[in-house]
């Protein structure tokens, strides 16, 4: 499979498939394709895996697209201004992603939900306690909000992050929640009571404009019709 990402901050990934190649995405995730691409929609893995994906922010049903003959083209567009990242996963290699970040992948890639280990992360993390886990082998595409900044954390190195900015990280990274210290910081700091902590070793991907932040800014600027 060959691919090309175009579109700037409104990106689309264009995938060129050869006969026998296949990819899957959530139901309704395809943007356009050539006529030699066939499609089949099902729960991919059965009811339990379908429900698990639903909890992780994806649709209950997934659609598999297969090139039936010759060379075909299929595209997947981002649902939000930001970036699409292509991830080449080796056999057994995994990455942990924010909810709803999965865009599409080769048929050999596994998508499943991932529970945060600590209860505190789930209760106070701001993004729920369920993430997505993608496991290779194969190529996967994930969408991230705004621009993406990468860090390669050394063992014991810590980043404190507003949890909405956490887009993806390697399983070796420990993700936890800590309470903000100081009375004035809690009341006037603007970050809420809790911040996420990412502790190395491992690579992390942070996004500059979480969808929730943008939505809150828009809502705050919409005139109140009752006033």
N, C-alpha and C positions, 0 to 999 in steps of 0.2 A: 504494500500500500504506500502511495505517495500522498503528500498533503501540502497545502499552502494556506497560510493565514493572511487574510486581507481585511481591509475596512477600517484601519486606524482604531479609534476608541469605540467604534460600533462594529466589532469584528465578526468575521465569518471564517470557518475553516472549510476549505475545499479539498475533498478527498478523492483521489483517483484510485479506483479498484480494478483489479484484474479478475477474470473469470474465476469464481470460487471464493473470492474474498468476501468477508462479511463484517458488518459493524452493527452496533445496537445503540439505541438511545431511548429516553423516556417517550411515551406515546405523545405524538405531536411535536417532537423535537427536530424533525427534519425540515429544512428550508426549501431546497429544490434538488432534483436529481434527473438523470437521463432515463430513457424508457427501458433500458436493459437492466435496471436495478429492480429486483423484486422485494417485496416487503411481507413480513409475517408478524402479527401482533399477538402476544400471549403474556403470561405471568412470568416467564423466564425463570425456571427453577421451582415453580409450584406456588401454591397459595401462601405458605409461610414466608418464603423469600420475598414474595410480592408485598406482603404486609410489612416485612422488615424494611424494604425499600421505601414504603410509604411513610414509615416512621422517620426515616432518614431524609425526608424531604423530596423524594422522587415520586413518580406516579406508580400506581399499582401494576399497570401493564407496561411492558417494554416492547419496542418494535425492532426487529432485526432486518437489516437491509443487505441483500446479497447480489453480487454481480453475476448475472446469469450467463453472459457470453461476452467475449471481446473485452473492451475497456469501458468502464462506466465512471460517472461523476456523481457525487452526492455531497451536499453541503449542510452544515449545522451552524446556525447563527447564535450569538450571545443574546441573552434575554435582557441585558442591562449594559449600559456603557462601561467599558472596562477592557480586560484583556482575556484572550484565550491562550492557555498554555498547553503545549504538547508535551506529554510525559511518556518517555520510553521506559517501561517497567520490565525488569528481568524476571525470570521464573521465581516466584515466591516473594518478590520485592513488593512492599506495600507503602502507601502514603495515606495520611489521615487528612480529610478535607472538611471544610465547612458544609453545612446542609445546603442542598440544591446547587452545589458547584459542579457536579458531574454533568458533562455535556454529551459525550459519545465515546465509544471505545471499540476496539476490535473484539471479536467474539470470544477470544481467549482470556480477556480481562474479567475479573470478578468484581462486582459491586455489592457491598453489604453495609449494614449499619455498624457503627462503632460506638460503644458506650464509654464515656469518660469514667475513669476508675474511682475518682473521689466524688462522694455525694455533693460536697460543697461546690464543685465545679458545675454540677448539673443544676443546683438550686439557684446559684448566684451568678452564673456565667453570662447570662443575658442572651444566650443563643440556644438554650435548651441543653439537655445532657446527651443528645445523640448527634453524632457526626457521621460522615461517610468514610468508608475504607475501600480503596481500590487496590487490587492485587494482580500482579502480572503472572504470566508473560503477556506482552503486547503493548500497543500504543493506546493511550487514553488522552482525552482532551477535557480540560476543566476550565470553567469560566470564573473570573475573579473581578471584584468590583473596583473600578477606578484603575490606578496604576499599581504595579506590584513591586515590592522591594524584598530582596532576598538577603538572608543572613545565614551564615554557617557558624553555629554556636559551638564553642569548645566545651569540653567536659566541665560542668559546674558553672558555666557562663549563663547569666540570667538576663532576660528582657522582660520588663513590665509593660503590658499592652492592654489597651482598651479592648475587650474581648471581641468586639465586632470587627476588629482589624485583622484577626487571625484567619488567614485563608487556607493554609495547608502546612503540614509539618511531617517530618519523618517520625516513625514509631519510637525511635530512640529518645525523642524529645519528651520531657515531662511537662504536661500542661496542668496548671493548678490555679487556684484563686486565692488571693490574699486581700484582707480588709485594708482599706486606706487608713493610714495612721494620722491622728491629729484632728481635733474638733473642727477647726476652721477649714481644713482640707475637705472634710466630709460635707460641710454645709456650703462652702463656696468654691470648691475646686472644680466643679462641673464634670467630674468623672464618676459620680455615684459612690457607693460604699465600697465597691470591690474592683480590683484590677486583676487581669490574668497574668500569670507568670509562665514564661517558657524557659525551661532549663535544659542546657545541652548535656551531651553532645548531639548534634544533628542539624539538619537544615530546616529553616522555616521560611514561609512566604507570607508577607503581610500586605494587605490591600489598603489603599489610601482612602477610598470612599465607600464604606459599607452601605448597602441599599437602605437599611433601617435609618442610618444617619441622614441620608438624602431625603427620605420620605418624611422624617420629622421636621427637617428644615422647610420643605415645601408646605407641609400642614401648618406650620407656625406662621407662614406668610400668606396663607389663604384668608381673605377677609371673612369675618364671621357675619353671615347674613342676618342673624338675629339681633346684631348690635346696631 
